[in-house]
Amino acid sequence: MQSLTASLRVALVTIAVCVVGYTAVSLGVAQAFVAHTANGSLITAADGTIVGSRPIAQKFTDHRYFWPRPSAVDYDGAGAGGSNASPTSTDLTERARSLIALHGATPEKPLPAELAAASGSGLDPHISERAALYQAERVGKARGLSIARIEALVRAHTSAPGGSLTTERVVNVLELNLALDADFR
């Protein structure tokens, strides 16, 4: 009985330190130094309502908006994942063909690969600057705006995720679409 009591005390102390204590310290440090990220990197609209989270893609299908990469999980933030389909899969081939047709790609104007292929998580919120500029004509036409104005907005919202270590510039699709609505109602 004495061993059982000692074992229970050790288990309770271990749980208190490792579960409660560690979690409290981690949460406290996160709130002190990176509160925005620790609280979900939430994005709010101009009226203050929460419209999404910076690291999670959202589905846009209206021609007035930029479209993200395709998602194997239908942009469900509760469960990330790829399709696990082989590159020779007929399902992937058909999806790629339909996306190529939807985007109006031609041999003269090929579709950037990321607009036809899902990311590994299915939730990647970024597309390359090239993929966003590819969509500028469609978005401009749907909104009655010049391509130059749309391209300028895209370039104003790009960033280099690796800083000076990378030349590839990306844009967060949700943030770009919010800027599009704010600038060109």
VEXGU-656753 format. One record per residue: residue in three letters; x, y, z of N, C-alpha, C, O in turn. Coordinates in nm, 3 decimals. Layout:
BEGIN
R residu   neast  nnorth     nup  caeast canorth    caup   ceast  cnorth     cup   oeast  onorth     oup
R    ALA       X       Y       Z       X       Y       Z       X       Y       Z       X       Y       Z
...
% end
This chain:
BEGIN
R residu   neast  nnorth     nup  caeast canorth    caup   ceast  cnorth     cup   oeast  onorth     oup
R    MET   0.083  -0.121   0.000   0.000   0.000   0.000   0.086   0.125   0.000   0.054   0.225  -0.065
R    GLN   0.198   0.118   0.075   0.287   0.232   0.083   0.348   0.262  -0.054   0.366   0.379  -0.088
R    SER   0.379   0.160  -0.133   0.433   0.178  -0.268   0.329   0.243  -0.360   0.362   0.329  -0.442
R    LEU   0.204   0.202  -0.346   0.097   0.258  -0.427   0.080   0.407  -0.397   0.066   0.487  -0.490
R    THR   0.082   0.445  -0.272   0.068   0.585  -0.233   0.184   0.668  -0.286   0.164   0.777  -0.339
R    ALA   0.305   0.615  -0.273   0.424   0.686  -0.324   0.416   0.700  -0.476   0.450   0.805  -0.530
R    SER   0.373   0.595  -0.543   0.361   0.598  -0.689   0.257   0.700  -0.735   0.278   0.771  -0.833
R    LEU   0.146   0.707  -0.664   0.042   0.805  -0.697   0.092   0.948  -0.677   0.063   1.036  -0.758
R    ARG   0.169   0.970  -0.570   0.224   1.104  -0.545   0.321   1.144  -0.657   0.317   1.256  -0.708
R    VAL   0.408   1.050  -0.694   0.503   1.077  -0.803   0.427   1.106  -0.933   0.463   1.198  -1.006
R    ALA   0.325   1.028  -0.961   0.247   1.048  -1.083   0.178   1.185  -1.082   0.177   1.255  -1.183
R    LEU   0.121   1.223  -0.969   0.053   1.352  -0.958   0.150   1.469  -0.973   0.119   1.568  -1.040
R    VAL   0.267   1.458  -0.910   0.368   1.564  -0.923   0.417   1.572  -1.067   0.433   1.682  -1.121
R    THR   0.440   1.458  -1.130   0.484   1.456  -1.270   0.380   1.520  -1.360   0.415   1.599  -1.448
R    ILE   0.255   1.487  -1.341   0.147   1.547  -1.420   0.140   1.697  -1.396   0.125   1.775  -1.490
R    ALA   0.151   1.738  -1.272   0.145   1.881  -1.240   0.259   1.957  -1.306   0.238   2.065  -1.362
R    VAL   0.379   1.902  -1.300   0.495   1.971  -1.358   0.493   1.963  -1.511   0.505   2.065  -1.579
R    CYS   0.477   1.843  -1.564   0.490   1.822  -1.709   0.368   1.867  -1.790   0.383   1.913  -1.903
R    VAL   0.251   1.855  -1.733   0.131   1.892  -1.808   0.089   2.035  -1.774   0.082   2.120  -1.863
R    VAL   0.062   2.061  -1.651   0.011   2.192  -1.610   0.121   2.297  -1.613   0.105   2.403  -1.675
R    GLY   0.233   2.270  -1.548   0.341   2.368  -1.540   0.401   2.402  -1.675   0.413   2.519  -1.711
R    TYR   0.438   2.299  -1.751   0.497   2.322  -1.884   0.401   2.397  -1.975   0.441   2.489  -2.046
R    THR   0.276   2.358  -1.975   0.176   2.424  -2.059   0.159   2.570  -2.018   0.151   2.658  -2.105
R    ALA   0.154   2.597  -1.890   0.139   2.735  -1.843   0.259   2.821  -1.880   0.243   2.935  -1.922
R    VAL   0.380   2.766  -1.866   0.500   2.842  -1.904   0.502   2.865  -2.055   0.531   2.976  -2.099
R    SER   0.473   2.762  -2.133   0.472   2.777  -2.279   0.370   2.881  -2.323   0.399   2.966  -2.407
R    LEU   0.250   2.876  -2.267   0.146   2.972  -2.300   0.187   3.113  -2.258   0.166   3.208  -2.333
R    GLY   0.246   3.126  -2.140   0.289   3.258  -2.093   0.397   3.318  -2.181   0.391   3.437  -2.214
R    VAL   0.495   3.239  -2.220   0.601   3.288  -2.309   0.542   3.326  -2.445   0.576   3.430  -2.500
R    ALA   0.456   3.243  -2.498   0.395   3.271  -2.628   0.312   3.400  -2.622   0.320   3.483  -2.713
R    GLN   0.234   3.417  -2.518   0.153   3.539  -2.505   0.240   3.662  -2.488   0.205   3.771  -2.534
R    ALA   0.352   3.646  -2.422   0.441   3.761  -2.398   0.517   3.803  -2.522   0.539   3.922  -2.544
R    PHE   0.557   3.707  -2.605   0.644   3.740  -2.717   0.580   3.731  -2.856   0.621   3.805  -2.946
R    VAL   0.484   3.645  -2.875   0.421   3.629  -3.007   0.271   3.607  -2.991   0.216   3.508  -3.039
R    ALA   0.205   3.699  -2.926   0.063   3.683  -2.894  -0.024   3.664  -3.018  -0.115   3.581  -3.017
R    HIS   0.002   3.738  -3.124  -0.081   3.726  -3.246  -0.076   3.583  -3.300  -0.179   3.525  -3.335
R    THR   0.044   3.527  -3.308   0.060   3.391  -3.358   0.001   3.290  -3.260  -0.067   3.196  -3.301
R    ALA   0.025   3.310  -3.132  -0.026   3.217  -3.031  -0.178   3.214  -3.027  -0.237   3.114  -2.986
R    ASN  -0.241   3.320  -3.070  -0.387   3.328  -3.069  -0.448   3.293  -3.204  -0.565   3.324  -3.228
R    GLY  -0.372   3.230  -3.293  -0.428   3.179  -3.417  -0.402   3.262  -3.541  -0.454   3.229  -3.647
R    SER  -0.326   3.368  -3.532  -0.296   3.455  -3.647  -0.424   3.494  -3.721  -0.431   3.484  -3.843
R    LEU  -0.522   3.537  -3.646  -0.653   3.567  -3.703  -0.649   3.694  -3.786  -0.580   3.791  -3.753
R    ILE  -0.725   3.693  -3.895  -0.736   3.807  -3.984  -0.876   3.864  -3.968  -0.975   3.791  -3.972
R    THR  -0.884   3.994  -3.950  -1.014   4.059  -3.934  -1.043   4.148  -4.055  -0.953   4.203  -4.117
R    ALA  -1.169   4.159  -4.086  -1.214   4.248  -4.194  -1.215   4.390  -4.141  -1.191   4.414  -4.023
R    ALA  -1.243   4.484  -4.229  -1.245   4.625  -4.191  -1.345   4.653  -4.079  -1.324   4.744  -3.998
R    ASP  -1.455   4.575  -4.074  -1.555   4.598  -3.969  -1.522   4.526  -3.838  -1.599   4.532  -3.743
R    GLY  -1.406   4.457  -3.833  -1.363   4.392  -3.709  -1.403   4.246  -3.696  -1.363   4.182  -3.599
R    THR  -1.479   4.193  -3.789  -1.517   4.052  -3.780  -1.402   3.964  -3.824  -1.327   3.999  -3.915
R    ILE  -1.388   3.850  -3.761  -1.282   3.756  -3.796  -1.323   3.684  -3.924  -1.431   3.627  -3.932
R    VAL  -1.234   3.687  -4.024  -1.265   3.626  -4.153  -1.178   3.505  -4.185  -1.202   3.435  -4.283
R    GLY  -1.077   3.482  -4.104  -0.991   3.367  -4.131  -0.866   3.370  -4.047  -0.850   3.452  -3.957
R    SER  -0.778   3.278  -4.079  -0.650   3.267  -4.011  -0.541   3.273  -4.117  -0.552   3.212  -4.223
R    ARG  -0.436   3.347  -4.088  -0.330   3.370  -4.185  -0.269   3.241  -4.241  -0.242   3.236  -4.360
R    PRO  -0.246   3.137  -4.161  -0.180   3.018  -4.217  -0.274   2.913  -4.279  -0.228   2.805  -4.315
R    ILE  -0.403   2.943  -4.292  -0.496   2.843  -4.345  -0.570   2.900  -4.466  -0.633   3.006  -4.458
R    ALA  -0.561   2.828  -4.576  -0.626   2.871  -4.700  -0.778   2.864  -4.689  -0.834   2.788  -4.611
R    GLN  -0.841   2.947  -4.771  -0.986   2.944  -4.782  -1.024   2.928  -4.929  -0.948   2.965  -5.018
R    LYS  -1.140   2.872  -4.950  -1.186   2.847  -5.087  -1.249   2.973  -5.144  -1.336   3.035  -5.083
R    PHE  -1.204   3.012  -5.262  -1.263   3.121  -5.339  -1.294   3.067  -5.477  -1.207   3.008  -5.541
R    THR  -1.416   3.087  -5.524  -1.452   3.040  -5.657  -1.506   3.151  -5.746  -1.514   3.135  -5.868
R    ASP  -1.542   3.263  -5.688  -1.594   3.377  -5.764  -1.481   3.433  -5.851  -1.368   3.446  -5.806
R    HIS  -1.513   3.465  -5.975  -1.414   3.518  -6.068  -1.360   3.654  -6.025  -1.258   3.699  -6.077
R    ARG  -1.427   3.721  -5.932  -1.383   3.851  -5.883  -1.268   3.840  -5.783  -1.214   3.941  -5.739
R    TYR  -1.232   3.717  -5.746  -1.128   3.695  -5.645  -1.015   3.608  -5.699  -1.032   3.533  -5.796
R    PHE  -0.901   3.620  -5.634  -0.789   3.531  -5.663  -0.820   3.396  -5.601  -0.879   3.389  -5.493
R    TRP  -0.780   3.291  -5.669  -0.806   3.156  -5.621  -0.678   3.097  -5.563  -0.569   3.119  -5.616
R    PRO  -0.691   3.021  -5.453  -0.573   2.954  -5.395  -0.540   2.826  -5.471  -0.603   2.792  -5.571
R    ARG  -0.441   2.756  -5.419  -0.410   2.624  -5.473  -0.529   2.532  -5.448  -0.607   2.557  -5.357
R    PRO  -0.546   2.427  -5.527  -0.650   2.328  -5.497  -0.621   2.262  -5.363  -0.507   2.261  -5.317
R    SER  -0.723   2.207  -5.301  -0.707   2.142  -5.170  -0.766   2.002  -5.173  -0.880   1.982  -5.213
R    ALA  -0.686   1.906  -5.129  -0.733   1.767  -5.121  -0.829   1.749  -5.005  -0.901   1.649  -4.999
R    VAL  -0.831   1.844  -4.910  -0.919   1.834  -4.792  -1.029   1.940  -4.797  -1.092   1.969  -4.695
R    ASP  -1.052   1.998  -4.912  -1.155   2.101  -4.933  -1.141   2.216  -4.833  -1.240   2.268  -4.781
R    TYR  -1.015   2.256  -4.807  -0.984   2.371  -4.722  -1.038   2.357  -4.580  -1.069   2.457  -4.515
R    ASP  -1.049   2.235  -4.531  -1.098   2.209  -4.396  -0.982   2.215  -4.298  -0.900   2.124  -4.293
R    GLY  -0.975   2.322  -4.220  -0.866   2.341  -4.126  -0.862   2.239  -4.014  -0.763   2.231  -3.942
R    ALA  -0.967   2.162  -3.998  -0.970   2.060  -3.892  -0.888   1.937  -3.929  -0.854   1.856  -3.843
R    GLY  -0.857   1.923  -4.057  -0.781   1.804  -4.097  -0.699   1.827  -4.221  -0.751   1.821  -4.332
R    ALA  -0.572   1.854  -4.204  -0.483   1.875  -4.316  -0.445   1.742  -4.379  -0.444   1.639  -4.312
R    GLY  -0.414   1.744  -4.507  -0.366   1.623  -4.571  -0.372   1.631  -4.721  -0.452   1.705  -4.779
R    GLY  -0.286   1.554  -4.783  -0.284   1.544  -4.928  -0.374   1.431  -4.973  -0.438   1.364  -4.892
R    SER  -0.378   1.411  -5.103  -0.465   1.306  -5.157  -0.400   1.169  -5.150  -0.470   1.068  -5.154
R    ASN  -0.267   1.164  -5.141  -0.190   1.040  -5.145  -0.212   0.964  -5.275  -0.186   0.844  -5.282
R    ALA  -0.258   1.032  -5.378  -0.276   0.969  -5.507  -0.145   0.971  -5.585  -0.066   1.064  -5.573
R    SER  -0.125   0.870  -5.662  -0.005   0.858  -5.744  -0.007   0.963  -5.855  -0.115   1.003  -5.900
R    PRO   0.110   1.009  -5.900   0.112   1.104  -6.012   0.046   1.048  -6.138   0.008   1.124  -6.227
R    THR   0.031   0.917  -6.147  -0.035   0.857  -6.263  -0.185   0.838  -6.242  -0.252   0.779  -6.327
R    SER  -0.237   0.886  -6.131  -0.379   0.870  -6.097  -0.467   0.939  -6.200  -0.442   1.054  -6.238
R    THR  -0.569   0.870  -6.245  -0.662   0.932  -6.340  -0.742   1.043  -6.274  -0.781   1.139  -6.340
R    ASP  -0.768   1.030  -6.143  -0.840   1.136  -6.071  -0.760   1.266  -6.072  -0.815   1.374  -6.096
R    LEU  -0.629   1.256  -6.044  -0.544   1.375  -6.046  -0.535   1.434  -6.187  -0.536   1.556  -6.204
R    THR  -0.526   1.348  -6.284  -0.518   1.394  -6.423  -0.645   1.469  -6.462  -0.639   1.575  -6.523
R    GLU  -0.759   1.414  -6.426  -0.887   1.480  -6.458  -0.902   1.612  -6.384  -0.948   1.711  -6.441
R    ARG  -0.862   1.614  -6.255  -0.870   1.739  -6.179  -0.780   1.844  -6.242  -0.820   1.960  -6.256
R    ALA  -0.659   1.805  -6.281  -0.566   1.900  -6.344  -0.624   1.951  -6.477  -0.616   2.070  -6.506
R    ARG  -0.681   1.862  -6.555  -0.740   1.904  -6.683  -0.854   2.003  -6.662  -0.865   2.102  -6.734
R    SER  -0.938   1.976  -6.562  -1.051   2.067  -6.539  -1.001   2.203  -6.488  -1.057   2.306  -6.524
R    LEU  -0.897   2.203  -6.405  -0.841   2.330  -6.356  -0.773   2.407  -6.468  -0.782   2.530  -6.473
R    ILE  -0.704   2.338  -6.555  -0.641   2.403  -6.670  -0.747   2.469  -6.757  -0.730   2.583  -6.801
R    ALA  -0.857   2.399  -6.780  -0.967   2.456  -6.859  -1.032   2.572  -6.785  -1.064   2.674  -6.846
R    LEU  -1.054   2.557  -6.655  -1.117   2.662  -6.576  -1.036   2.791  -6.578  -1.092   2.900  -6.588
R    HIS  -0.905   2.778  -6.570  -0.817   2.895  -6.571  -0.794   2.948  -6.713  -0.735   3.054  -6.730
R    GLY  -0.839   2.875  -6.813  -0.821   2.920  -6.951  -0.676   2.911  -6.998  -0.633   2.993  -7.080
R    ALA  -0.603   2.814  -6.948  -0.463   2.799  -6.988  -0.452   2.752  -7.132  -0.536   2.676  -7.181
R    THR  -0.349   2.797  -7.197  -0.319   2.758  -7.334  -0.169   2.728  -7.343  -0.095   2.759  -7.250
R    PRO  -0.125   2.668  -7.453   0.020   2.647  -7.468   0.099   2.779  -7.466   0.213   2.782  -7.422
R    GLU   0.037   2.886  -7.514   0.102   3.016  -7.513   0.101   3.079  -7.373   0.188   3.159  -7.340
R    LYS   0.003   3.042  -7.294  -0.011   3.095  -7.158  -0.033   2.977  -7.063  -0.146   2.952  -7.020
R    PRO   0.076   2.904  -7.032   0.061   2.784  -6.948   0.027   2.820  -6.804   0.068   2.924  -6.751
R    LEU  -0.049   2.732  -6.742  -0.093   2.750  -6.604   0.023   2.721  -6.508   0.088   2.617  -6.522
R    PRO   0.050   2.810  -6.411   0.151   2.775  -6.310   0.110   2.646  -6.240  -0.007   2.628  -6.206
R    ALA   0.205   2.559  -6.218   0.177   2.424  -6.164   0.099   2.428  -6.034   0.014   2.342  -6.011
R    GLU   0.127   2.526  -5.949   0.061   2.528  -5.818  -0.090   2.554  -5.827  -0.163   2.526  -5.732
R    LEU  -0.136   2.608  -5.938  -0.280   2.630  -5.953  -0.352   2.504  -5.999  -0.475   2.501  -6.005
R    ALA  -0.275   2.400  -6.032  -0.335   2.273  -6.071  -0.302   2.161  -5.972  -0.363   2.054  -5.977
R    ALA  -0.206   2.186  -5.882  -0.163   2.082  -5.788  -0.180   2.130  -5.644  -0.139   2.241  -5.609
R    ALA  -0.240   2.046  -5.562  -0.260   2.080  -5.421  -0.128   2.073  -5.345  -0.036   2.001  -5.384
R    SER  -0.119   2.148  -5.237  -0.002   2.140  -5.150  -0.011   2.013  -5.067  -0.115   1.947  -5.065
R    GLY   0.097   1.979  -4.999   0.098   1.858  -4.916  -0.006   1.860  -4.806  -0.063   1.757  -4.773
R    SER  -0.030   1.978  -4.748  -0.127   1.987  -4.638  -0.269   2.010  -4.688  -0.365   1.980  -4.618
R    GLY  -0.282   2.063  -4.809  -0.413   2.099  -4.860  -0.464   2.230  -4.804  -0.577   2.270  -4.832
R    LEU  -0.380   2.299  -4.725  -0.422   2.422  -4.658  -0.328   2.539  -4.683  -0.341   2.642  -4.618
R    ASP  -0.235   2.526  -4.775  -0.136   2.631  -4.799  -0.206   2.759  -4.845  -0.271   2.760  -4.950
R    PRO  -0.194   2.868  -4.767  -0.265   2.991  -4.799  -0.195   3.078  -4.903  -0.251   3.178  -4.948
R    HIS  -0.073   3.041  -4.940   0.006   3.124  -5.030   0.012   3.066  -5.172   0.009   2.945  -5.192
R    ILE   0.021   3.156  -5.267   0.054   3.121  -5.403   0.170   3.211  -5.443   0.195   3.314  -5.380
R    SER   0.240   3.172  -5.547   0.352   3.254  -5.591   0.300   3.382  -5.656   0.184   3.390  -5.698
R    GLU   0.387   3.480  -5.661   0.351   3.606  -5.729   0.313   3.576  -5.874   0.220   3.635  -5.928
R    ARG   0.385   3.483  -5.936   0.356   3.445  -6.075   0.214   3.389  -6.089   0.143   3.422  -6.184
R    ALA   0.172   3.305  -5.994   0.037   3.246  -5.999  -0.069   3.354  -5.977  -0.177   3.347  -6.037
R    ALA  -0.041   3.451  -5.892  -0.136   3.560  -5.870  -0.145   3.649  -5.994  -0.254   3.687  -6.036
R    LEU  -0.030   3.681  -6.052  -0.031   3.764  -6.173  -0.099   3.693  -6.289  -0.160   3.757  -6.375
R    TYR  -0.090   3.562  -6.292  -0.158   3.483  -6.395  -0.310   3.506  -6.388  -0.377   3.506  -6.491
R    GLN  -0.362   3.526  -6.268  -0.506   3.544  -6.249  -0.552   3.689  -6.262  -0.672   3.716  -6.261
R    ALA  -0.458   3.782  -6.276  -0.491   3.924  -6.278  -0.590   3.961  -6.389  -0.680   4.042  -6.367
R    GLU  -0.574   3.903  -6.504  -0.663   3.935  -6.615  -0.808   3.895  -6.584  -0.901   3.973  -6.607
R    ARG  -0.826   3.774  -6.530  -0.961   3.728  -6.495  -1.023   3.816  -6.388  -1.139   3.857  -6.400
R    VAL  -0.947   3.846  -6.283  -0.999   3.929  -6.173  -1.029   4.070  -6.222  -1.133   4.126  -6.188
R    GLY  -0.940   4.127  -6.302  -0.962   4.262  -6.356  -1.085   4.269  -6.443  -1.164   4.363  -6.434
R    LYS  -1.103   4.170  -6.528  -1.220   4.167  -6.616  -1.349   4.155  -6.535  -1.447   4.223  -6.563
R    ALA  -1.349   4.068  -6.434  -1.468   4.047  -6.351  -1.504   4.172  -6.270  -1.621   4.194  -6.239
R    ARG  -1.404   4.253  -6.237  -1.428   4.373  -6.157  -1.431   4.500  -6.241  -1.455   4.609  -6.188
R    GLY  -1.407   4.487  -6.369  -1.406   4.605  -6.456  -1.286   4.696  -6.430  -1.297   4.818  -6.440
R    LEU  -1.173   4.635  -6.396  -1.052   4.711  -6.366  -0.941   4.674  -6.464  -0.942   4.565  -6.522
R    SER  -0.847   4.764  -6.481  -0.735   4.735  -6.569  -0.644   4.630  -6.506  -0.633   4.621  -6.384
R    ILE  -0.580   4.554  -6.592  -0.486   4.452  -6.544  -0.372   4.519  -6.468  -0.323   4.464  -6.369
R    ALA  -0.330   4.635  -6.512  -0.219   4.705  -6.446  -0.253   4.737  -6.300  -0.167   4.726  -6.214
R    ARG  -0.376   4.777  -6.272  -0.416   4.807  -6.134  -0.416   4.681  -6.048  -0.374   4.684  -5.932
R    ILE  -0.464   4.572  -6.104  -0.467   4.445  -6.031  -0.324   4.396  -6.008  -0.291   4.350  -5.898
R    GLU  -0.238   4.405  -6.110  -0.099   4.363  -6.095  -0.027   4.446  -5.989   0.054   4.393  -5.913
R    ALA  -0.055   4.575  -5.985   0.007   4.662  -5.884  -0.035   4.619  -5.743   0.046   4.619  -5.651
R    LEU  -0.162   4.583  -5.727  -0.211   4.537  -5.597  -0.141   4.406  -5.558  -0.102   4.388  -5.442
R    VAL  -0.126   4.315  -5.653  -0.058   4.188  -5.625   0.084   4.216  -5.579   0.128   4.163  -5.476
R    ARG   0.156   4.298  -5.653   0.296   4.326  -5.618   0.308   4.395  -5.483   0.407   4.376  -5.412
R    ALA   0.210   4.474  -5.447   0.213   4.544  -5.317   0.190   4.448  -5.201   0.223   4.481  -5.087
R    HIS   0.136   4.330  -5.228   0.104   4.236  -5.121   0.190   4.110  -5.123   0.156   4.011  -5.059
R    THR   0.300   4.113  -5.194   0.389   3.997  -5.196   0.494   4.009  -5.086   0.523   4.118  -5.036
R    SER   0.550   3.897  -5.052   0.659   3.894  -4.954   0.753   3.780  -4.991   0.716   3.689  -5.066
R    ALA   0.874   3.785  -4.940   0.971   3.678  -4.961   0.981   3.600  -4.831   1.038   3.650  -4.734
R    PRO   0.926   3.478  -4.826   0.922   3.405  -4.700   1.059   3.373  -4.642   1.072   3.358  -4.520
R    GLY   1.159   3.364  -4.725   1.293   3.335  -4.676   1.380   3.459  -4.668   1.502   3.449  -4.654
R    GLY   1.318   3.576  -4.676   1.394   3.701  -4.674   1.488   3.709  -4.792   1.450   3.675  -4.905
R    SER   1.609   3.752  -4.768   1.706   3.766  -4.877   1.760   3.631  -4.925   1.834   3.626  -5.023
R    LEU   1.724   3.523  -4.857   1.772   3.390  -4.895   1.691   3.327  -5.008   1.730   3.223  -5.060
R    THR   1.580   3.388  -5.045   1.496   3.333  -5.151   1.456   3.441  -5.250   1.433   3.556  -5.212
R    THR   1.447   3.403  -5.374   1.404   3.499  -5.476   1.255   3.487  -5.505   1.195   3.578  -5.562
R    GLU   1.196   3.376  -5.467   1.053   3.352  -5.492   0.967   3.439  -5.400   0.984   3.436  -5.278
R    ARG   0.878   3.514  -5.458   0.788   3.598  -5.380   0.651   3.531  -5.379   0.607   3.475  -5.480
R    VAL   0.583   3.539  -5.264   0.452   3.476  -5.249   0.351   3.579  -5.199   0.387   3.687  -5.153
R    VAL   0.224   3.542  -5.210   0.117   3.627  -5.163   0.015   3.541  -5.090  -0.017   3.430  -5.135
R    ASN  -0.035   3.592  -4.979  -0.140   3.524  -4.904  -0.272   3.556  -4.974  -0.310   3.673  -4.983
R    VAL  -0.341   3.456  -5.023  -0.461   3.476  -5.106  -0.572   3.547  -5.029  -0.636   3.637  -5.083
R    LEU  -0.596   3.509  -4.904  -0.702   3.573  -4.825  -0.671   3.721  -4.805  -0.758   3.806  -4.824
R    GLU  -0.548   3.753  -4.767  -0.510   3.892  -4.746  -0.518   3.972  -4.876  -0.560   4.088  -4.875
R    LEU  -0.479   3.911  -4.987  -0.488   3.979  -5.117  -0.634   4.006  -5.153  -0.667   4.114  -5.202
R    ASN  -0.721   3.909  -5.130  -0.863   3.928  -5.161  -0.928   4.033  -5.072  -1.014   4.109  -5.117
R    LEU  -0.886   4.039  -4.947  -0.938   4.144  -4.858  -0.892   4.282  -4.905  -0.969   4.378  -4.903
R    ALA  -0.766   4.292  -4.948  -0.715   4.419  -5.000  -0.788   4.456  -5.129  -0.816   4.573  -5.154
R    LEU  -0.818   4.356  -5.209  -0.892   4.378  -5.334  -1.028   4.436  -5.305  -1.070   4.531  -5.371
R    ASP  -1.099   4.381  -5.206  -1.228   4.435  -5.169  -1.218   4.575  -5.109  -1.301   4.661  -5.136
R    ALA  -1.115   4.597  -5.029  -1.100   4.728  -4.966  -1.066   4.836  -5.068  -1.115   4.948  -5.058
R    ASP  -0.983   4.804  -5.165  -0.939   4.904  -5.263  -1.034   4.921  -5.381  -1.044   5.029  -5.439
R    PHE  -1.102   4.813  -5.418  -1.184   4.816  -5.541  -1.322   4.756  -5.518  -1.354   4.652  -5.576
R    ARG  -1.403   4.817  -5.437  -1.540   4.769  -5.411  -1.613   4.767  -5.537  -1.730   4.730  -5.539
% end
